[in-house]
């Protein structure tokens, strides 16, 4: 299980929560539930999550795209890469 908050600047932080389920969510092939978010000035500008019935996906600004989950490590690496692209 992961539950962390990282302050990046006065007006920006990252929140990451990942936990293991007993069984995969609907539309998922793995047993992890997660939500990773970059919040800047009160707005969520990058978010990775896997809602039940919707599956793995990410939000970058106003755009939503499917996300291919490989492993928890790859998930965190991919998220931090998108955070770095957005950095202020």
C-alpha positions as CSV (number, residue, x, y, z in Angstrom):
1,X,0.0,0.0,0.0
2,X,1.1,3.5,-0.8
3,X,-0.4,6.7,0.6
4,X,1.9,9.7,0.2
5,X,1.7,13.5,-0.3
6,X,4.6,15.5,-1.7
7,X,4.6,19.3,-1.6
8,X,6.2,20.5,-4.8
9,X,5.7,24.3,-4.4
10,X,3.7,26.7,-2.4
11,X,0.7,26.1,-4.6
12,X,1.3,22.5,-5.8
13,X,1.4,19.0,-4.4
14,X,1.2,15.4,-5.5
15,X,-1.0,12.8,-3.8
16,X,-0.5,9.1,-4.5
17,X,-2.6,6.3,-3.2
18,X,-2.2,2.7,-4.4
19,X,-3.6,-0.4,-2.7
20,X,-4.0,-4.1,-3.5
21,X,-7.5,-5.6,-3.8
22,X,-8.6,-9.2,-3.4
23,X,-9.8,-9.2,-7.0
24,X,-9.5,-6.9,-10.1
25,X,-12.1,-4.1,-10.5
26,X,-14.4,-4.3,-13.5
27,X,-12.5,-3.5,-16.7
28,X,-9.1,-4.2,-15.1
29,X,-6.8,-7.2,-15.5
30,X,-4.9,-6.5,-12.2
31,X,-5.8,-6.3,-8.6
32,X,-4.5,-2.7,-7.8
33,X,-6.7,0.3,-7.1
34,X,-5.0,3.7,-7.5
35,X,-5.4,7.4,-7.7
36,X,-2.4,9.6,-8.4
37,X,-2.9,13.4,-8.8
38,X,-0.9,16.6,-9.3
39,X,-2.8,19.6,-7.9
40,X,-1.7,23.1,-8.9
41,X,-3.5,26.2,-7.5
42,X,-6.4,24.0,-6.4
43,X,-6.8,22.4,-9.8
44,X,-6.1,18.8,-10.7
45,X,-3.9,19.0,-13.8
46,X,-2.6,15.4,-14.0
47,X,-4.5,12.4,-12.6
48,X,-4.1,8.6,-13.1
49,X,-6.9,6.4,-11.8
50,X,-8.9,3.3,-12.4
51,X,-12.6,3.6,-11.6
52,X,-14.6,0.5,-11.4
53,X,-16.3,-0.1,-14.8
54,X,-14.0,2.5,-16.5
55,X,-10.6,0.8,-16.2
56,X,-7.2,2.3,-16.3
57,X,-6.9,5.9,-17.6
58,X,-5.2,9.2,-17.1
59,X,-6.2,12.8,-17.3
60,X,-3.7,15.4,-18.6
61,X,-5.3,18.9,-18.3
62,X,-8.7,18.5,-19.9
63,X,-7.8,15.4,-21.9
64,X,-8.5,11.9,-20.9
65,X,-6.7,8.8,-22.4
66,X,-6.5,5.1,-21.7
67,X,-3.6,4.0,-19.6
68,X,-1.9,0.6,-20.0
69,X,-1.1,-0.7,-16.5
70,X,2.0,-2.9,-16.4
71,X,3.1,-2.8,-12.8
72,X,2.9,-0.4,-9.7
73,X,6.5,0.7,-10.4
74,X,5.8,1.5,-14.0
75,X,2.6,3.3,-13.0
76,X,4.6,5.6,-10.6
77,X,7.3,6.1,-13.2
78,X,4.8,7.1,-15.9
79,X,3.0,9.4,-13.5
80,X,6.1,11.2,-12.4
81,X,7.2,11.7,-16.1
82,X,3.8,13.4,-16.8
83,X,4.2,15.5,-13.6
84,X,7.7,16.6,-14.8
85,X,6.3,17.6,-18.2
86,X,3.7,19.8,-16.5
87,X,6.1,21.3,-13.9
88,X,5.6,25.0,-13.4
